[in-house]
């Protein structure tokens, strides 16, 4: 599989859909070992923030854990580098098992954006782990909502694929959901959390 990393002036469509997600990535090249962080991920490659300068070495290997717990190890090629140290890399030697696990994880992560149209709307909500008491709930605010989920800002420390109960106090409604996207959004632990509802349609009455 190959990955085309484009400049803003390049209008050629990417082969693989991408999802913005931060994952720790172990980088090996010869005697070099470093820990980077992904900025986005696709079936063909990723945009990777590297703590050190890496040349276009054909012996670059990456290892990272998907949100579903599967560990991926693959040889990679650097397609481009940016002034801020981020690297566009393609996956060159994914095993069939890694390809399947990666496709499955991306399908989950992309799910909440593909199921229905989204609308920008700020709503005050709360969330807590499924089955936990209300005393453990934390405040959040939606950024986008759709019939099947949304995107919120919160300081809650939930991980990808965690199950949570989301409550909408204004309408006295609540429903279980799954976290399908997570990205740091500012100081103090503020995060963007994408979520999809598990057993309810049109929670927001759109």
C-alpha positions as CSV (number, residue, x, y, z in Angstrom):
1,X,0.0,0.0,0.0
2,X,1.2,3.5,-0.7
3,X,0.3,6.9,0.8
4,X,0.3,10.2,-1.0
5,X,0.9,13.1,1.4
6,X,-0.2,16.4,-0.3
7,X,0.6,20.0,0.0
8,X,-2.2,22.5,0.3
9,X,-1.9,23.2,-3.5
10,X,-2.1,19.5,-4.4
11,X,-5.7,18.6,-5.3
12,X,-5.2,14.9,-6.0
13,X,-7.6,12.9,-3.8
14,X,-6.0,10.7,-1.1
15,X,-6.4,7.0,-1.6
16,X,-7.3,6.2,2.1
17,X,-9.6,8.2,4.4
18,X,-7.8,9.6,7.5
19,X,-8.8,10.0,11.1
20,X,-7.1,12.5,13.5
21,X,-5.9,10.5,16.4
22,X,-2.9,10.7,18.7
23,X,-1.2,7.3,19.3
24,X,2.3,6.7,20.8
25,X,4.5,5.3,18.0
26,X,7.8,3.5,18.6
27,X,10.3,4.4,15.8
28,X,13.4,2.3,15.0
29,X,16.1,2.9,12.4
30,X,19.5,1.2,12.8
31,X,20.7,2.0,16.3
32,X,18.1,4.8,16.7
33,X,15.1,4.3,18.9
34,X,12.6,7.1,19.6
35,X,8.9,7.6,20.6
36,X,6.8,9.7,18.4
37,X,3.1,10.5,18.3
38,X,0.7,10.2,15.4
39,X,-1.4,13.2,14.2
40,X,-3.6,11.2,11.9
41,X,-3.9,7.6,10.7
42,X,-5.1,5.8,7.6
43,X,-4.8,2.3,6.2
44,X,-1.9,3.4,4.1
45,X,0.2,5.4,6.6
46,X,0.2,8.2,9.2
47,X,1.4,11.7,9.9
48,X,3.9,11.3,12.7
49,X,5.5,13.9,15.1
50,X,9.1,12.8,15.7
51,X,11.2,14.0,18.6
52,X,14.3,13.7,16.5
53,X,15.3,14.3,12.9
54,X,14.9,11.2,10.8
55,X,16.4,10.8,7.3
56,X,14.6,8.9,4.5
57,X,16.0,5.6,5.7
58,X,14.6,2.5,4.0
59,X,15.0,0.6,7.3
60,X,12.6,2.7,9.4
61,X,10.3,0.4,11.5
62,X,7.2,1.5,13.4
63,X,5.3,-0.1,16.2
64,X,2.0,1.2,17.7
65,X,-1.0,-0.1,19.5
66,X,-4.5,0.4,18.0
67,X,-7.4,1.5,20.2
68,X,-8.7,-2.1,20.0
69,X,-5.5,-3.3,21.7
70,X,-3.9,-4.8,18.6
71,X,-0.1,-4.1,18.2
72,X,1.0,-3.2,14.7
73,X,4.6,-3.5,13.5
74,X,5.6,-2.4,10.0
75,X,8.4,-1.1,7.9
76,X,7.7,2.4,6.7
77,X,8.9,4.9,4.1
78,X,9.1,8.7,4.7
79,X,7.1,10.4,2.0
80,X,7.7,14.0,3.2
81,X,8.8,16.0,6.2
82,X,7.4,19.3,7.6
83,X,9.3,22.2,9.2
84,X,7.7,21.4,12.6
85,X,9.3,17.9,12.6
86,X,6.2,15.9,11.5
87,X,6.7,13.1,8.9
88,X,4.3,11.7,6.4
89,X,5.0,8.0,6.3
90,X,3.6,5.0,4.4
91,X,3.2,1.5,5.7
92,X,5.2,-0.9,3.5
93,X,5.0,-4.3,5.2
94,X,1.7,-4.7,7.0
95,X,0.8,-8.3,7.7
96,X,-2.7,-9.5,6.7
97,X,-3.6,-9.6,10.4
98,X,-2.3,-6.0,10.9
99,X,-4.2,-4.8,7.8
100,X,-7.5,-6.3,9.1
101,X,-7.1,-4.9,12.6
102,X,-6.1,-1.4,11.3
103,X,-9.1,-1.4,8.9
104,X,-11.5,-2.4,11.7
105,X,-10.1,0.2,14.1
106,X,-10.4,3.0,11.5
107,X,-14.0,1.9,10.7
108,X,-14.9,2.4,14.4
109,X,-13.0,5.7,14.6
110,X,-14.6,7.1,11.5
111,X,-18.1,5.8,12.4
112,X,-19.4,8.8,14.2
113,X,-18.6,11.2,11.3
114,X,-20.1,8.9,8.6
115,X,-23.5,8.2,10.2
116,X,-25.6,11.1,9.3
117,X,-25.0,14.8,8.9
118,X,-23.4,16.8,11.6
119,X,-24.4,20.2,13.0
120,X,-22.3,22.7,15.0
121,X,-24.1,23.2,18.3
122,X,-23.0,24.0,21.8
123,X,-24.9,22.0,24.5
124,X,-23.9,21.4,28.1
125,X,-23.8,17.7,28.9
126,X,-22.2,15.3,31.4
127,X,-20.5,11.9,31.0
128,X,-19.4,9.1,33.3
129,X,-18.3,5.5,32.8
130,X,-21.2,3.1,32.1
131,X,-22.6,1.7,35.3
132,X,-20.9,4.3,37.6
133,X,-22.8,6.6,40.0
134,X,-23.8,10.1,39.1
135,X,-21.2,11.4,41.5
136,X,-18.5,10.4,39.0
137,X,-19.9,12.4,36.2
138,X,-17.8,15.1,34.5
139,X,-18.9,18.2,32.6
140,X,-18.6,18.5,28.8
141,X,-19.8,20.7,26.0
142,X,-20.7,19.5,22.5
143,X,-19.0,21.1,19.5
144,X,-20.8,19.0,16.8
145,X,-23.9,16.8,17.0
146,X,-25.4,14.3,14.7
147,X,-28.3,11.9,14.9
148,X,-26.0,9.2,16.1
149,X,-23.3,10.9,18.1
150,X,-21.2,14.0,18.2
151,X,-17.9,15.7,19.2
152,X,-17.4,17.3,22.6
153,X,-14.9,19.1,24.7
154,X,-14.1,17.7,28.1
155,X,-11.4,17.2,30.7
156,X,-12.6,13.6,31.3
157,X,-9.8,11.1,31.1
158,X,-11.6,8.5,28.9
159,X,-9.8,6.4,26.3
160,X,-10.7,5.4,22.8
161,X,-13.5,2.8,22.8
162,X,-14.5,3.4,26.4
163,X,-18.2,3.1,27.1
164,X,-19.8,6.1,28.8
165,X,-23.2,7.4,29.8
166,X,-24.0,10.8,28.4
167,X,-26.6,12.9,30.0
168,X,-28.4,16.0,28.6
169,X,-29.7,17.7,31.7
170,X,-31.7,20.3,29.8
171,X,-33.9,17.6,28.3
172,X,-33.5,15.1,31.1
173,X,-32.2,12.5,28.8
174,X,-29.3,10.1,28.9
175,X,-27.9,7.3,26.8
176,X,-24.8,5.0,26.6
177,X,-22.2,5.9,24.0
178,X,-18.7,4.8,22.9
179,X,-15.7,7.1,22.6
180,X,-14.4,6.7,19.0
181,X,-12.0,9.7,18.7
182,X,-9.7,11.5,21.2
183,X,-7.3,14.4,20.7
184,X,-5.7,16.8,23.1
185,X,-7.3,20.2,22.6
186,X,-5.5,22.6,25.0
187,X,-3.9,23.1,28.4
188,X,-5.2,21.6,31.6
189,X,-6.1,18.2,30.0
190,X,-8.8,19.5,27.7
191,X,-9.7,17.0,25.0
192,X,-11.9,16.6,22.0
193,X,-13.9,13.4,22.3
194,X,-15.8,12.0,19.4
195,X,-18.6,9.6,20.4
196,X,-21.3,7.4,18.9
197,X,-24.5,6.3,20.7
198,X,-24.8,2.5,21.3
199,X,-28.5,1.8,21.4
200,X,-30.4,5.0,20.5
201,X,-31.2,6.9,17.3
202,X,-31.5,10.7,17.1
203,X,-30.7,11.4,20.8
204,X,-30.6,15.1,20.0
205,X,-34.1,15.3,18.4
206,X,-32.7,16.6,15.2
